[in-house]
């Protein structure tokens, strides 16, 4: 009798948990344009015109060489409430070795001067080769890298890879990181 009741209770719990997750998608659909909502949260599982790449495949591409790694994590901001005479230095930024840090290019709405700067930096980093593989990333569940990858696709780059696991995914795989400095835009 106990096993029968246990089995019924287990079936009921499994059924209820399935109902609870059906209304909450794990990955939202891609927006029509750029994401302009909160930058942290569930991100799509796809990027139209580009490829989503996992850690193992990314490590293989990095090993082959000939790719451009672009970290688009936002610039650190001075904490609010610090006294005016307080010296504040941003913490070191860890990223994939060989990456270029172009902060804030993943904003939903990019000012025209910043958009032009991002285009120019991509052109310089690829030597004008729109077929060169680009890998764009920041942190897990961050729309910034999705937006930046979407921009690169719209700029005409044909091998855009979005790495949604970000620096933390790379670190979790026990792969090395390096401290890098941000390039400043306009």
N, C-alpha and C positions, 0 to 999 in steps of 0.2 A: 504494500500500500504506500509506504514511504517513497519508493522509487517512482511509482506512478505519479504521486503528487509532485515530486521533485522534477520529473520530466515535464509535467504540465507547467510548472512555475518557470522552468528554464525556457520552454517554448514561448511563454508569454513575454518574458524579458527580452528574448531575441526579437520577437515580433515588435515590441514597443521600441526597441533601439533602432530597428530598421525604419520605423515610421518617423522617429525623431530626426534621422539623418537625411531622409528623403527631401525634407523641406529646406535643408541647409546645404547648398552645393559646395563641394570641396574646392572646386575651381570655378570662379565666375566666368561668364562668356567674355570674349574680347569686346571692348567698347568700339564704337564706330570710328572714333578719333583717338585722341590721347586721353589718358585717365587724368581727371582734374579733381578727384575726391581725395580722401585721406591717403597719404603715401604708404602707410603701413596697413597691411591686411591681405586677405586671400587674393592671389593673382591668377590670371588664366593659365591653363596648361599648354596653350599654343600662342604662336605669334604669326599672323598671316604674312607671307612673303619671306619669312625667316625660319630658322630652326631652333628648337629648344634643345639644349645640350646638357648632358649629365656630367658628373665629375670624371668618370672613367674615360669617356670620349674626349672631354676637354683636356685631360692629362695627355692623351695620345696626340691630340693636335698640337699641344704645347711642345711635346717631345719632338714632333716632326719639324716645328719651326715654321716661319713664314706667316704667322698670324699676328694680329694686333689685339692686345688685351687692353680693354678700356674699363676702368673702375669709375662708376658715375655716382658713388656715394656722395651725399650732400656734405658741404663744408661744415665743420663743427662750429657751433655758435657759442659765443661767450655767455656763460650762465647769467641769468637775470639776477639782480639784487647785489651784485658785487660792487663794492665801493669803487668810486671813480679812480682812486689812486692804486687800486689792486692790479698787479701785473698778472695777466692770464695768458698762458700758453696752451694751445690746443694739444690734446694727447697725440702721440705718434699714430699714424695711420698705417695699419697692416693690410697688405694686399697680396695678390699673386705676384711672384717675382717677374719682373719685366713689364709690369702693367704701367699704363699711363693713367693718372687720376685727373679726370675732367669733372670736377664737382658741379652739381646742380644742373647738368644738361638734361636730366630726366624729369624736370618739372612739367606739370601738365600744360602750363602756358609759359612758353619761353619768350622773353623779350626779343625783339628783332636783332639787336646787337649781339645778344648771347647766342641766338640761332646762327647768325653769320659766323661767329667765332667757332662754334661747334663744327659747322661745315668746313671751315678752313683748317681746323685741327685734324679732322678726319682725312681731308685731302693731303695734308702734309704727312700724316702718319702712314698713309698708304701709298705715297708717291703718286697720287692721282689715279691709282688702280682700283676701280670700283669692283673688281673681281677678287680683291684680296680678302681673305677671311677676317672678319671682325668678331670679337667676342666681347659682349657687353654684360656687365654684372654690377652688383653692389651687395645687398644683404638679402637674406631670405624674406619672402613676403613683402617686398618693396617694389612699388610700381615704378620707381625711378628708372631702373634698368630696362623694364618693359617699354616705357616711353622713349628712352634713348635709343633702344634697338629699333623701335617703330620709326623714329626719325631717320635713322641711318638707312632703313629700307626705303623710305620716301625720298631720300636724297639720291637714290639710285644704286646703293651698294647691293650686290647680288649674293654675297655669302655672309649674311648676318646671323650670328649665333647668339642666342640669349641664354645666359647661365643663371637661372632663377635661384639656385642654391647659394650663390654668392660666396663671399670670402669664408663665411662660417662653414659652408658645405665643403670647401676646399680643405679647411683646417680639420674638420671632422674626419676626413679621409687620411689624416696624418701627412698631408703634403705641405711643403715648406711655404712660408710667407716671407715678405720683406717689408721694411718700412719704406714708404714712398711719400713724396711731397706733392701737393696739389699744384696743378697749373692754374693760373688765374686768368679768368676771362675778362671781358670788358668791364 
